[in-house]
Amino acid sequence: MDVDTYPKPSSNLQEVMDSEVKEWHFHIYFAQKNEDQHYAALELRDAILRLRRDGAFVAVPLFRVNTEPMGPHPIGSYEVWVPSETFSSVFSYLCLNRGNLSILVHPLTREERRAWLGTPLPLDLSTLPITGELPLQYPSLKLGYSSQSPNLVLDDRRRLGANVENLLRSEKGAARASD
């Protein structure tokens, strides 16, 4: 075994904390010649903007939508910047609302090629069950779905969203939510 191929993972707490990813990109893909996919992608983008405005999360789609391949992206796409503070909320939303669109997520680091954790593999999704129940794993920790901490109330979320929209008014590259 070549040790250089498999470097030892860090277990130094300070090093791990200092190297934590703070910003992410989601790239939403659509076949540019497929009107239904293009429409679905733009509808998803508009929903993200409205939800940001309403305080669901902080996510900033770039103003530009690439209707042709651009850079490493082989088909139509647009980018959504997300800070680590709301990554989980945006990731959850996209998992549940992407429809048939493909989404690439990668950390903003010095090496942005870390989209997959390892080599991409074909997956047999037919083996994954679909149940009507929430997965309660480790409920004794009282985290995740088992958490008993109060969530932000709707008015708090709306104030947060309005504040983010106000701050982004001076950012030329940030898309705006429609009224």
C-alpha positions as CSV (number, residue, x, y, z in Angstrom):
1,M,0.0,0.0,0.0
2,D,1.3,3.5,-0.9
3,V,1.0,5.7,2.1
4,D,1.0,8.9,0.0
5,T,-2.1,7.7,-1.8
6,Y,-4.0,7.4,1.5
7,P,-2.8,10.2,3.8
8,K,-3.7,9.8,7.5
9,P,-6.7,11.9,8.4
10,S,-6.2,14.7,10.8
11,S,-7.3,14.2,14.4
12,N,-5.9,17.5,15.7
13,L,-8.9,19.5,17.0
14,Q,-7.5,22.9,16.2
15,E,-6.4,21.9,12.7
16,V,-9.9,20.4,12.0
17,M,-11.7,23.5,13.4
18,D,-9.5,25.9,11.4
19,S,-10.0,23.9,8.1
20,E,-13.8,23.7,8.4
21,V,-15.6,24.6,5.2
22,K,-17.5,27.9,5.6
23,E,-19.0,28.3,2.2
24,W,-20.6,26.0,-0.4
25,H,-21.8,26.1,-4.0
26,F,-24.8,24.2,-5.3
27,H,-25.0,24.0,-9.1
28,I,-28.5,23.2,-10.4
29,Y,-28.3,21.6,-13.9
30,F,-30.9,21.5,-16.6
31,A,-30.8,20.3,-20.3
32,Q,-30.9,23.6,-22.0
33,K,-32.8,22.3,-25.0
34,N,-35.5,20.7,-22.7
35,E,-38.1,23.4,-22.0
36,D,-39.6,21.5,-19.1
37,Q,-36.3,21.1,-17.3
38,H,-35.3,24.7,-18.0
39,Y,-38.7,25.9,-16.6
40,A,-38.3,23.6,-13.6
41,A,-34.8,24.9,-12.8
42,L,-36.0,28.5,-13.0
43,E,-39.0,27.8,-10.8
44,L,-36.7,26.2,-8.2
45,R,-34.5,29.3,-8.4
46,D,-37.5,31.6,-7.8
47,A,-38.6,29.5,-4.9
48,I,-35.1,29.7,-3.4
49,L,-35.2,33.5,-3.7
50,R,-38.6,33.8,-2.1
51,L,-37.6,31.4,0.8
52,R,-34.4,33.4,1.3
53,R,-36.5,36.6,1.5
54,D,-38.9,35.0,3.9
55,G,-36.0,33.8,6.2
56,A,-36.0,30.1,5.6
57,F,-32.3,30.2,4.9
58,V,-29.5,32.2,3.4
59,A,-28.8,31.2,-0.2
60,V,-27.6,33.5,-3.0
61,P,-28.2,32.4,-6.6
62,L,-26.0,34.3,-9.0
63,F,-27.9,36.7,-11.2
64,R,-26.6,34.9,-14.3
65,V,-28.2,31.6,-15.5
66,N,-26.0,29.7,-18.0
67,T,-28.2,28.5,-20.8
68,E,-25.3,26.8,-22.5
69,P,-22.4,24.8,-21.1
70,M,-19.9,27.0,-19.3
71,G,-16.6,26.2,-17.6
72,P,-16.7,22.7,-16.3
73,H,-20.5,22.5,-16.5
74,P,-21.6,20.3,-19.4
75,I,-25.2,21.6,-19.7
76,G,-27.3,24.6,-18.6
77,S,-26.9,25.6,-15.0
78,Y,-26.9,28.2,-12.3
79,E,-25.0,28.6,-9.1
80,V,-26.3,29.1,-5.5
81,W,-23.8,30.3,-2.8
82,V,-24.6,29.0,0.7
83,P,-22.8,29.8,4.0
84,S,-22.2,26.9,6.3
85,E,-24.7,28.3,8.8
86,T,-27.6,27.4,6.6
87,F,-26.1,24.6,4.5
88,S,-28.3,21.9,6.2
89,S,-31.5,23.9,5.5
90,V,-30.7,24.5,1.9
91,F,-29.4,20.9,1.3
92,S,-32.6,19.6,2.9
93,Y,-34.8,21.9,0.8
94,L,-33.0,20.9,-2.4
95,C,-33.2,17.2,-1.6
96,L,-36.9,17.4,-1.2
97,N,-37.7,19.9,-4.0
98,R,-35.3,19.3,-6.9
99,G,-37.7,17.2,-8.9
100,N,-35.7,15.5,-11.6
101,L,-33.0,18.1,-11.7
102,S,-29.4,17.1,-11.0
103,I,-27.5,19.2,-8.4
104,L,-23.7,19.3,-7.8
105,V,-22.6,20.5,-4.4
106,H,-19.0,21.4,-3.6
107,P,-17.1,23.2,-0.9
108,L,-15.5,26.6,-1.6
109,T,-11.9,25.7,-0.7
110,R,-8.5,26.0,-2.3
111,E,-9.3,22.8,-4.1
112,E,-12.9,23.0,-5.5
113,R,-12.7,19.6,-7.2
114,R,-13.9,17.9,-4.0
115,A,-17.5,17.6,-5.2
116,W,-17.7,13.9,-4.5
117,L,-16.2,12.4,-1.4
118,G,-14.1,10.0,-3.4
119,T,-14.5,8.6,-6.9
120,P,-18.1,9.0,-8.3
121,L,-19.9,5.6,-8.4
122,P,-23.1,4.6,-10.0
123,L,-25.8,3.9,-7.4
124,D,-28.7,1.5,-7.4
125,L,-31.3,3.7,-5.8
126,S,-34.0,1.0,-6.2
127,T,-32.8,-0.6,-2.9
128,L,-33.5,2.4,-0.8
129,P,-36.8,2.2,1.0
130,I,-39.5,4.9,1.0
131,T,-41.3,5.1,4.3
132,G,-43.8,7.5,5.7
133,E,-41.9,7.7,9.0
134,L,-39.2,10.1,10.1
135,P,-35.9,8.3,10.7
136,L,-35.3,8.6,14.5
137,Q,-31.7,7.6,14.9
138,Y,-30.1,8.0,18.3
139,P,-33.1,9.7,20.0
140,S,-31.2,9.6,23.3
141,L,-29.0,12.4,22.0
142,K,-32.0,14.7,21.6
143,L,-30.6,16.1,18.3
144,G,-31.9,16.2,14.8
145,Y,-35.6,15.0,14.6
146,S,-35.4,14.2,18.4
147,S,-34.4,17.7,19.4
148,Q,-36.4,19.5,22.0
149,S,-34.9,22.9,21.3
150,P,-37.4,25.5,20.1
151,N,-37.2,26.5,16.4
152,L,-37.2,30.1,15.3
153,V,-40.8,31.3,15.0
154,L,-42.2,32.5,11.6
155,D,-41.9,36.2,12.4
156,D,-38.2,35.7,13.4
157,R,-37.6,34.0,10.1
158,R,-39.3,36.8,8.2
159,R,-37.2,39.4,9.9
160,L,-34.0,37.5,9.2
161,G,-35.0,37.1,5.5
162,A,-35.8,40.8,5.1
163,N,-32.5,41.7,6.7
164,V,-30.6,39.4,4.3
165,E,-32.5,40.9,1.3
166,N,-31.6,44.4,2.4
167,L,-27.9,43.6,2.8
168,L,-27.8,42.0,-0.7
169,R,-29.3,45.1,-2.5
170,S,-25.7,46.4,-3.1
171,E,-24.4,43.1,-4.4
172,K,-24.6,43.2,-8.2
173,G,-24.1,39.5,-8.8
174,A,-26.9,38.4,-6.4
175,A,-30.3,37.6,-7.8
176,R,-33.3,39.2,-6.2
177,A,-36.6,37.7,-5.0
178,S,-39.7,38.7,-6.8
179,D,-42.6,40.1,-4.9
